[in-house]
Amino acid sequence: MKVLLTLTDVEPAVRLNGMLERAGFETALVSPIDDVRAAIRRDSPDLVVLTGGLVDSGNVQLVRDLLWDGVAVVGLADIVDPALHDRLRAIGFVEVYAKPVDLDEVLAGIRRILDRRRLAIETGLIGESEAMREVLVKIEQMAPVSSTVLIEGESGTGKELVARALHRLSPRRSKPFIAVNIGALPETLLESELFGHEKGSFTGAAERRLGRFELANTGTLFLDEIGEAPKSTQVKLLRVLEQRELTRVGGTNAIKVDVRVVAATNRPLREEVEGGAFRTDLYYRLNVLSIYLPPLRERREDIPLLVEHFLRKYMVEMNKPVAGVTPESLDQLAAYSWPGNIRELENEVQRLVIQCDNEGFITPELLAPAVRKVEGLLGRVAPKKGTLKDMMEEVERWLLVEALREHGGNKTKTAETLGITREGLHKKLSKYGM
């Protein structure tokens, strides 16, 4: 991994450069700002450390450009108070350290950032928001063990990507990863698919067939949409999780299996338990470890990174160069609620690449009608100046106020209207001092 450091503040830059080289990183020391841009074009670093002048206009623009290009930026600041820290994070700094810096802490932070970014590139889990950082940290913590994991999140948020990341970082990485969508299988075939069947066990069973549990033996089994499992299958799933053995349909022999189970649901499984649709004992067997994957509207600051990621992907796939996305288009993409989440955003970017002229910019008139509807709202509500984060927060605050007024302050109904949980609503109200 390559790290580029500016020589704005020579002493910490040189010392940190030596530590990084001893730790096995490729490094470069550069100054001033024009040399930084030239070095970035030449060396394509994975991370840049700015050692001073973080709010200088040139550096602010540089950080924003690097954010668009997918390069992480760390800053060393003379003073870091909460207001400055928030401002620097809004500009695009991934992390900021106050001087005099603890260089061991900075080195450890750079390792974490690059490990997360490597994981993001490998798995497609793109994002620098606090919500995605929490997800990536949990993946790193949970991957080495074999405990069952329950992933909760709306459709299109990337639950299978999380499951694959857990497998890829685990000691089982060289073993099978088997995925099965419970909701896509009819009840009559589900048990055979999961547990296998013996020859002649039912009409059409012309030979013995191994189920997904046996196919995933020593590896990972991903059970998507676990909330769709019928009660009869839930009982058998519970037995496999408790006893680590199964019996094929039509069979009598117990078969031992060593499988790590990762389950996912797009509905609140606890509510399914309370309503009697899902077994309590199975819920707790599945929910040993848990990961909540937030919807895109709860991590809007990741939208520019995702747009760039998908833009590059489809330009390569279609062999079609696109100059970029105009700021107005990016504002509207970031303001849209994305009910289909990342899957919907990816489809939108794919369509935009198809419709955009070669070497042209993606402009607002190319956006889907549903996305363009936010233009009027931005004009009425958002501040005329400020960062994208400032504008999005102003819009979000206005939407919260309007939704609360519409429902007479009823938080449950407000949360339902906004498509978030009551807990998520409380967090947002607290964030804006409401």
C-alpha positions as CSV (number, residue, x, y, z in Angstrom):
1,M,0.0,0.0,0.0
2,K,1.3,3.5,-0.9
3,V,1.2,6.5,1.5
4,L,2.1,10.0,0.4
5,L,3.0,12.6,3.1
6,T,3.3,16.4,2.7
7,L,6.2,18.3,4.2
8,T,4.2,21.2,5.4
9,D,5.3,20.2,8.9
10,V,8.6,18.6,8.3
11,E,9.4,17.0,11.7
12,P,6.3,14.7,12.1
13,A,6.2,14.0,8.4
14,V,9.8,12.7,8.3
15,R,9.3,10.6,11.5
16,L,6.0,9.1,10.4
17,N,7.6,8.4,7.0
18,G,10.3,6.3,8.6
19,M,7.8,4.4,10.8
20,L,5.7,3.6,7.7
21,E,8.7,2.4,5.7
22,R,9.8,0.1,8.6
23,A,6.2,-1.2,8.7
24,G,6.4,-2.2,5.1
25,F,4.6,0.7,3.4
26,E,5.7,2.4,0.2
27,T,6.0,6.1,0.9
28,A,6.8,9.4,-0.6
29,L,7.5,12.9,0.9
30,V,6.3,15.8,-1.2
31,S,5.9,19.6,-1.1
32,P,4.3,22.1,-1.9
33,I,0.7,21.6,-3.1
34,D,1.5,21.5,-6.8
35,D,4.0,18.8,-6.2
36,V,1.4,16.9,-4.2
37,R,-0.9,16.8,-7.2
38,A,1.9,15.7,-9.5
39,A,3.0,13.0,-7.1
40,I,-0.6,11.7,-6.8
41,R,-0.8,11.5,-10.6
42,R,2.5,9.7,-10.7
43,D,2.3,7.3,-7.7
44,S,-1.4,6.7,-7.3
45,P,-1.2,6.5,-3.5
46,D,-3.9,4.7,-1.4
47,L,-3.7,7.3,1.4
48,V,-2.4,10.9,1.7
49,V,-1.3,12.5,5.0
50,L,-1.5,16.3,5.1
51,T,0.7,17.5,7.9
52,G,-0.6,21.1,8.0
53,G,-2.7,23.8,6.4
54,L,-5.7,21.6,6.5
55,V,-8.3,24.3,5.9
56,D,-6.2,26.2,3.3
57,S,-8.3,26.6,0.1
58,G,-5.9,24.6,-2.0
59,N,-5.9,21.7,0.5
60,V,-9.6,21.7,0.9
61,Q,-10.1,21.4,-2.9
62,L,-7.4,18.7,-3.0
63,V,-9.1,16.6,-0.3
64,R,-12.4,16.9,-2.2
65,D,-10.8,15.8,-5.4
66,L,-9.1,12.9,-3.7
67,L,-12.4,11.9,-2.1
68,W,-13.9,11.7,-5.5
69,D,-10.9,9.6,-6.7
70,G,-11.2,7.2,-3.8
71,V,-8.0,8.2,-2.0
72,A,-8.2,8.4,1.8
73,V,-6.8,11.6,3.4
74,V,-5.6,11.9,7.0
75,G,-4.8,15.2,8.5
76,L,-2.4,16.4,11.3
77,A,-3.9,19.6,12.8
78,D,-2.4,22.2,15.1
79,I,-5.7,22.2,17.1
80,V,-8.7,20.0,16.9
81,D,-11.8,21.2,18.7
82,P,-15.2,19.5,18.0
83,A,-16.3,22.2,15.6
84,L,-13.1,22.0,13.5
85,H,-13.2,18.2,13.6
86,D,-16.7,18.1,12.2
87,R,-15.7,20.6,9.5
88,L,-12.7,18.6,8.5
89,R,-14.7,15.4,8.4
90,A,-17.3,17.2,6.2
91,I,-14.6,18.3,3.8
92,G,-13.5,14.7,3.4
93,F,-10.8,13.9,5.9
94,V,-11.1,10.3,7.0
95,E,-9.3,11.0,10.3
96,V,-7.7,14.0,12.0
97,Y,-5.0,14.0,14.7
98,A,-4.1,16.9,17.0
99,K,-0.5,17.9,17.4
100,P,1.7,17.0,19.0
101,V,0.7,13.7,17.5
102,D,1.3,10.3,18.9
103,L,2.9,8.7,15.8
104,D,2.2,5.2,17.0
105,E,-1.5,6.1,17.1
106,V,-1.3,7.7,13.7
107,L,0.4,4.6,12.3
108,A,-2.2,2.3,13.8
109,G,-5.0,4.6,12.4
110,I,-3.5,4.4,8.9
111,R,-3.4,0.6,9.2
112,R,-7.0,0.5,10.1
113,I,-8.1,2.9,7.4
114,L,-6.2,1.0,4.7
115,D,-7.4,-2.4,6.0
116,R,-11.0,-1.1,5.8
117,R,-10.5,0.3,2.4
118,R,-9.0,-2.9,1.2
119,L,-12.0,-4.8,2.6
120,A,-14.3,-2.3,1.0
121,I,-12.7,-2.7,-2.5
122,E,-12.7,-6.5,-2.1
123,T,-16.3,-6.8,-1.0
124,G,-18.0,-3.8,-2.6
125,L,-18.9,-2.4,0.9
126,I,-18.0,1.2,-0.1
127,G,-18.4,4.0,2.4
128,E,-16.6,6.3,4.9
129,S,-19.6,7.2,7.0
130,E,-19.7,6.4,10.7
131,A,-22.4,3.8,10.0
132,M,-20.3,2.0,7.5
133,R,-17.2,2.2,9.7
134,E,-19.2,0.5,12.4
135,V,-20.2,-2.3,10.0
136,L,-16.6,-2.8,8.8
137,V,-15.3,-2.9,12.4
138,K,-17.9,-5.5,13.3
139,I,-17.0,-7.6,10.3
140,E,-13.3,-7.5,11.3
141,Q,-14.2,-8.5,14.9
142,M,-16.7,-11.2,14.0
143,A,-14.9,-12.9,11.0
144,P,-12.3,-14.9,13.0
145,V,-14.9,-16.8,15.1
146,S,-17.5,-19.4,14.1
147,S,-20.5,-17.9,16.0
148,T,-23.7,-17.4,14.1
149,V,-24.3,-13.9,12.7
150,L,-27.7,-12.2,12.0
151,I,-27.6,-9.4,9.5
152,E,-30.6,-7.1,9.5
153,G,-31.2,-4.4,6.8
154,E,-33.5,-3.4,4.1
155,S,-33.5,-5.0,0.6
156,G,-30.7,-3.7,-1.5
157,T,-28.4,-2.7,1.3
158,G,-25.7,-5.4,0.6
159,K,-26.4,-8.1,3.2
160,E,-24.9,-10.8,1.0
161,L,-21.7,-8.7,0.6
162,V,-21.4,-8.6,4.4
163,A,-21.8,-12.3,4.6
164,R,-19.2,-12.9,1.9
165,A,-16.8,-10.5,3.7
166,L,-17.3,-12.4,7.0
167,H,-16.4,-15.6,5.1
168,R,-13.4,-14.1,3.2
169,L,-11.8,-12.8,6.4
170,S,-12.4,-16.0,8.4
171,P,-10.3,-19.1,8.8
172,R,-12.9,-20.8,6.6
173,R,-12.0,-18.6,3.6
174,S,-10.6,-21.5,1.5
175,K,-13.8,-23.6,2.2
176,P,-17.2,-23.3,0.5
177,F,-19.4,-20.3,0.7
178,I,-23.0,-21.4,-0.1
179,A,-25.9,-18.9,-0.3
180,V,-29.5,-19.8,-0.4
181,N,-32.5,-17.4,-0.5
182,I,-35.2,-18.9,1.7
183,G,-37.9,-16.6,0.3
184,A,-37.2,-17.8,-3.3
185,L,-37.8,-21.5,-2.6
186,P,-41.3,-23.0,-2.4
187,E,-42.0,-24.7,1.0
188,T,-42.3,-28.1,-0.7
189,L,-38.7,-27.9,-1.8
190,L,-37.1,-25.9,1.0
191,E,-36.2,-28.8,3.3
192,S,-34.7,-30.8,0.5
193,E,-32.6,-27.9,-0.6
194,L,-31.3,-27.2,2.9
195,F,-30.9,-30.8,4.3
196,G,-30.8,-32.9,1.2
197,H,-32.8,-36.1,0.4
198,E,-32.4,-39.8,0.0
199,K,-33.2,-41.6,-3.2
200,G,-36.9,-42.4,-3.4
201,S,-37.9,-40.2,-0.5
202,F,-40.5,-38.5,-2.7
203,T,-41.8,-38.5,-6.2
204,G,-39.0,-37.4,-8.5
205,A,-36.2,-38.2,-6.0
206,A,-34.3,-40.4,-8.5
207,E,-31.0,-40.2,-6.6
208,R,-29.5,-39.0,-3.3
209,R,-28.9,-35.3,-3.2
210,L,-26.8,-33.3,-0.7
211,G,-28.4,-30.2,0.8
212,R,-26.9,-26.8,1.2
213,F,-25.7,-27.6,4.8
214,E,-23.6,-30.6,3.6
215,L,-22.3,-28.6,0.6
216,A,-21.2,-25.9,2.9
217,N,-19.5,-28.3,5.4
218,T,-16.4,-26.8,6.9
219,G,-17.4,-23.5,5.3
220,T,-20.1,-20.8,5.6
221,L,-23.8,-21.1,4.8
222,F,-25.7,-17.8,4.1
223,L,-29.4,-18.1,4.7
224,D,-30.9,-15.0,3.1
225,E,-34.4,-13.8,4.0
226,I,-34.5,-16.2,7.0
227,G,-37.7,-14.5,8.2
228,E,-39.5,-16.3,5.3
229,A,-38.8,-19.8,6.7
230,P,-42.0,-21.7,7.6
231,K,-42.4,-23.0,11.1
232,S,-41.7,-26.6,10.1
233,T,-38.3,-25.6,8.6
234,Q,-37.5,-23.4,11.6
235,V,-37.7,-26.5,13.9
236,K,-35.2,-28.4,11.8
237,L,-32.9,-25.4,11.5
238,L,-32.9,-25.1,15.2
239,R,-31.9,-28.8,15.6
240,V,-29.0,-28.3,13.2
241,L,-27.7,-25.2,15.0
242,E,-28.0,-26.9,18.4
243,Q,-26.8,-30.4,17.6
244,R,-24.6,-29.7,14.6
245,E,-26.2,-32.6,12.8
246,L,-29.0,-33.1,10.3
247,T,-31.1,-35.9,8.7
248,R,-31.8,-35.9,5.0
249,V,-35.4,-36.0,3.9
250,G,-36.4,-39.6,3.8
251,G,-33.3,-40.6,5.7
252,T,-32.7,-42.0,9.2
253,N,-29.0,-41.4,9.8
254,A,-27.8,-38.3,11.6
255,I,-25.1,-36.5,9.7
256,K,-22.6,-34.3,11.5
257,V,-21.9,-30.9,9.8
258,D,-19.4,-28.2,10.6
259,V,-20.9,-25.0,9.2
260,R,-20.9,-21.4,10.2
261,V,-24.3,-20.0,9.6
262,V,-24.8,-16.3,8.6
263,A,-28.5,-15.4,8.3
264,A,-30.1,-12.2,6.9
265,T,-33.5,-10.6,7.0
266,N,-35.0,-7.5,5.5
267,R,-37.7,-7.3,8.2
268,P,-37.3,-6.7,12.0
269,L,-37.0,-10.3,13.1
270,R,-37.8,-9.4,16.8
271,E,-41.2,-8.2,15.7
272,E,-41.8,-11.5,13.9
273,V,-41.0,-13.3,17.1
274,E,-43.4,-11.1,19.1
275,G,-46.1,-11.7,16.5
276,G,-45.6,-15.4,16.7
277,A,-44.4,-15.9,13.1
278,F,-40.8,-16.8,14.1
279,R,-39.6,-19.1,16.8
280,T,-38.0,-17.3,19.8
281,D,-35.5,-20.1,20.4
282,L,-34.3,-20.0,16.8
283,Y,-34.1,-16.2,16.9
284,Y,-31.7,-16.3,19.8
285,R,-29.7,-19.1,18.1
286,L,-29.3,-17.0,15.0
287,N,-28.7,-13.7,16.9
288,V,-25.5,-14.6,18.7
289,L,-23.7,-11.8,16.8
290,S,-25.6,-9.1,14.9
291,I,-24.9,-6.5,12.3
292,Y,-27.3,-3.8,11.3
293,L,-26.8,-2.6,7.7
294,P,-28.2,0.9,7.4
295,P,-30.2,2.1,4.4
296,L,-28.6,4.5,2.1
297,R,-30.7,7.4,3.3
298,E,-29.0,7.0,6.7
299,R,-25.6,7.3,5.2
300,R,-26.0,9.9,2.5
301,E,-22.3,11.0,2.8
302,D,-21.4,7.7,1.2
303,I,-23.4,8.4,-2.0
304,P,-20.6,10.3,-3.9
305,L,-18.2,7.4,-3.2
306,L,-20.7,4.9,-4.4
307,V,-21.5,6.9,-7.5
308,E,-17.8,7.1,-8.3
309,H,-17.4,3.3,-7.7
310,F,-20.3,2.4,-10.0
311,L,-19.4,5.0,-12.6
312,R,-15.9,3.4,-12.9
313,K,-17.4,-0.1,-12.9
314,Y,-19.8,0.6,-15.8
315,M,-17.4,2.7,-17.8
316,V,-15.0,-0.3,-17.9
317,E,-17.8,-2.8,-18.5
318,M,-19.2,-0.8,-21.4
319,N,-15.9,0.6,-22.6
320,K,-17.5,4.0,-22.5
321,P,-15.6,7.1,-21.1
322,V,-17.7,9.5,-19.1
323,A,-16.3,12.9,-18.0
324,G,-18.0,12.8,-14.6
325,V,-21.1,13.9,-12.7
326,T,-22.0,17.6,-12.3
327,P,-22.3,19.0,-8.8
328,E,-26.0,19.7,-9.3
329,S,-26.5,16.0,-10.3
330,L,-24.6,14.8,-7.4
331,D,-26.6,17.0,-5.0
332,Q,-29.8,15.5,-6.3
333,L,-28.5,11.9,-6.1
334,A,-27.5,12.5,-2.5
335,A,-30.8,14.1,-1.6
336,Y,-33.0,11.2,-3.0
337,S,-34.2,8.7,-0.4
338,W,-33.2,5.5,-2.5
339,P,-36.0,3.1,-1.3
340,G,-34.1,0.4,-3.2
341,N,-30.9,1.4,-1.5
342,I,-27.5,0.5,-3.1
343,R,-29.1,-1.8,-5.7
344,E,-31.3,1.1,-6.9
345,L,-28.4,3.5,-7.0
346,E,-26.2,1.1,-9.0
347,N,-29.0,0.6,-11.5
348,E,-29.4,4.4,-11.8
349,V,-25.7,4.9,-12.4
350,Q,-25.6,2.1,-15.0
351,R,-28.5,3.7,-16.8
352,L,-26.8,7.1,-16.7
353,V,-23.6,5.7,-18.2
354,I,-25.7,4.2,-21.1
355,Q,-27.5,7.5,-21.7
356,C,-24.6,9.9,-21.3
357,D,-22.6,11.0,-24.4
358,N,-19.1,9.7,-24.7
359,E,-16.7,12.0,-22.8
360,G,-19.8,13.9,-21.5
361,F,-21.0,14.9,-18.1
362,I,-23.9,13.4,-16.3
363,T,-26.3,16.4,-15.9
364,P,-29.6,16.7,-14.0
365,E,-31.8,16.2,-17.0
366,L,-30.4,12.6,-17.4
367,L,-31.5,11.6,-13.9
368,A,-34.6,9.5,-13.3
369,P,-37.8,11.5,-12.7
370,A,-38.0,10.3,-9.1
371,V,-34.5,11.6,-8.4
372,R,-35.2,14.9,-10.1
373,K,-38.1,15.6,-7.8
374,V,-35.7,16.6,-5.0
375,E,-34.4,19.6,-7.0
376,G,-37.3,21.8,-5.9
377,L,-36.9,20.7,-2.3
378,L,-33.2,21.6,-2.4
379,G,-34.0,25.0,-3.7
380,R,-36.6,25.7,-1.0
381,V,-34.8,24.3,2.0
382,A,-31.0,23.9,1.5
383,P,-28.6,26.7,2.3
384,K,-27.3,28.5,-0.7
385,K,-23.7,27.9,0.4
386,G,-22.0,25.1,2.3
387,T,-20.8,21.6,1.9
388,L,-22.9,18.8,0.6
389,K,-23.1,17.5,4.1
390,D,-24.4,20.9,5.3
391,M,-27.1,20.9,2.7
392,M,-28.2,17.4,3.3
393,E,-28.5,17.9,7.0
394,E,-30.6,21.0,6.5
395,V,-32.9,19.1,4.2
396,E,-33.1,16.2,6.6
397,R,-33.9,18.5,9.5
398,W,-36.7,20.1,7.5
399,L,-38.2,16.7,6.6
400,L,-38.1,15.6,10.3
401,V,-39.9,18.8,11.4
402,E,-42.6,18.4,8.6
403,A,-43.2,14.7,9.3
404,L,-43.5,15.4,13.1
405,R,-46.0,18.2,12.4
406,E,-48.0,16.1,10.0
407,H,-48.4,13.4,12.7
408,G,-48.9,15.7,15.7
409,G,-45.6,14.7,17.3
410,N,-46.4,11.0,17.2
411,K,-42.9,9.5,16.8
412,T,-44.0,6.0,15.9
413,K,-46.1,7.2,12.9
414,T,-43.4,9.7,12.0
415,A,-40.8,6.9,11.9
416,E,-43.1,4.8,9.7
417,T,-43.7,7.6,7.3
418,L,-40.0,8.3,7.0
419,G,-39.2,4.6,6.6
420,I,-36.9,4.4,9.6
421,T,-37.1,2.7,13.0
422,R,-38.3,4.6,16.1
423,E,-34.8,4.2,17.4
424,G,-33.4,5.7,14.3
425,L,-35.8,8.6,14.6
426,H,-34.7,9.3,18.2
427,K,-31.0,9.3,17.0
428,K,-31.8,11.9,14.3
429,L,-33.8,14.1,16.7
430,S,-31.0,14.0,19.2
431,K,-28.5,14.9,16.4
432,Y,-30.4,18.1,15.6
433,G,-31.2,19.0,19.2
434,M,-34.9,18.3,18.6
